[in-house]
Amino acid sequence: MKPIQMVDLKNQYLRIKEEIDKAVIDVLESTAFINGKPVQEFADNLAAYLEVKHVIPCANGTDALQIAMMALDLQPGDEVITPSFTFIATTEVVALLKLKPVFVDVDEKTFCLDPDSVRKAITPKTKAIVPVHLYGQSANMEAIMQIAKEHDLYVIEDNAQAIGGDYTFSDGTTKKTGSIGTIGCTSFFPSKNLGAYGDAGAVFTNDDDLAAKMKMIANHGQSKRYYHDLVGCNSRLDTIQAAILNIKLKHLDNYILARRQAADFYDKAFANQPKITVPFREKNSLHVFHQYTLVLREAQRDGLNQFLASRNIPSMIYYPVPGHLQKMFQAYNASSAQLPVTDWLTERVISLPMHTELDAEQLHFIASSVLEYINS
Ligand SMILES: *Cc1c(COP(=O)(O)O)cnc(C)c1O
C-alpha cells in the first residue's frame, strides 16, 4: 500500500508533470516573472470557470480577504460578522484593518454560518458578513444574501476551501461559490482544492468598480505606473504560479470528482454508526470535500487520532482553538461570545485523509481502522 498522507501532492503532480514542467520552463525562459502573460490568462480562465465578470489574482488567500475588505471603504470600528469556526485568516484580516470581528455561531450540520445567529448579531455598526464555505460545503447563501439585502450589508465569501463548489437558490439558479456575494476570495495554497506550488490567491466580483479598485489595491494603489491613487499593498500572483494554476484549473472538476468519490467511500463505510456523524451534504449545493470531517459523538478523539497514527494514518483537527478563544482577539473580549455549537464542534471534529490520489486499498484501510477503534 502507498503511504497514506492527509494530502498527496507528489502523486498528483506526477500525473501532470510533463505539462507543468514545460509551463514552468517557459516562464523561466520568458523571464517575465511578474505579470507575465499566464497571469491574465489564468484570471480570464478562472473568471470563465466561475462565471464571474472579474478575477483579480493576488499573492495568497489572506491577502485576498484583506484586499476585499480594503476595497469596501470600511471605517475603523465597523463590525464584520464572521464565524469563529474557521481558519484564523478570515478573522485576522478584520482585526488587521482595525475593524471589529463579531463572532457568530455555525450550523451544527453544515459547519457554516448560522443565519439566525447572523441576524441576532446585527447592530447599526455592522457593515459586512463573511460566510466561510468550510471544508468545501457552501454556507446557506440564500438566507445570508437575504439578510444582507435587508440590512444593506456587504457579503465577502471566503471560498478558500470550496473552489468549484456551487449553490442552487430556490428560484433554480445555480452559482459557483465565491461568485454570489459582493466579493469572493480564495486561496491557492498547495493543499487547497486548486493548489499552486507556492502561495497564491484571488478575489472575484461582478462589480466593475470594485474590480478596478481591487486591482489597484493589489498593486500599490497604482492606476498607471508610478501614479498611486490609493494606499494599497504589494500582492501579486507570480507568473510561475499562474502558469501552474492555469494547467491545474483544467483538472479541477476531475479533482473534485476524485474527492467526492473518496467521500462517498467513507460515507458508505461509516453509515449507521451511531457514534460518528459523517459530513452533511446540503441538497442544493455541491460539496467539494476540501476536508472529510467526522463529528465524534461519543468516541475519544485523542484516542482515535493516536490509534490511527499507530497505523501510519494521519488525521487532523481543523481547528483546535476557535477564533473567539484565540489570544489575538483578547482585546475584543471575544471569548465572552456564546457560541455553543462552535464549542461543541471544536471538541468533536476530526478530519481524515482527503485528496485526489486516495485509492481503494488506502480508503479501505483508513475506514476499517476508524471503525475498529470506534467499536472497540
Ligand atoms: C487557506 C485559507 C485561507 C488563507 O489562505 P492563504 O492562502 O493561506 O493565505 C483563508 N480562509 C480559509 C477558510 C482558508 O482555508
The ligand as a Gaussian input file, in Angstrom:
#p B3LYP/6-31G(d) Opt

LIG

0 1
 C       -6.406000      28.670000       3.486000
 C       -7.457000      29.581000       3.975000
 C       -7.291000      30.979000       3.981000
 C       -5.993000      31.679000       3.709000
 O       -5.309000      31.348000       2.597000
 P       -3.726000      31.563000       2.476000
 O       -3.510000      31.414000       1.013000
 O       -3.070000      30.502000       3.272000
 O       -3.406000      32.931000       2.942000
 C       -8.361000      31.763000       4.356000
 N       -9.515000      31.217000       4.751000
 C       -9.706000      29.888000       4.787000
 C      -11.038000      29.356000       5.227000
 C       -8.687000      29.022000       4.424000
 O       -8.883000      27.706000       4.488000

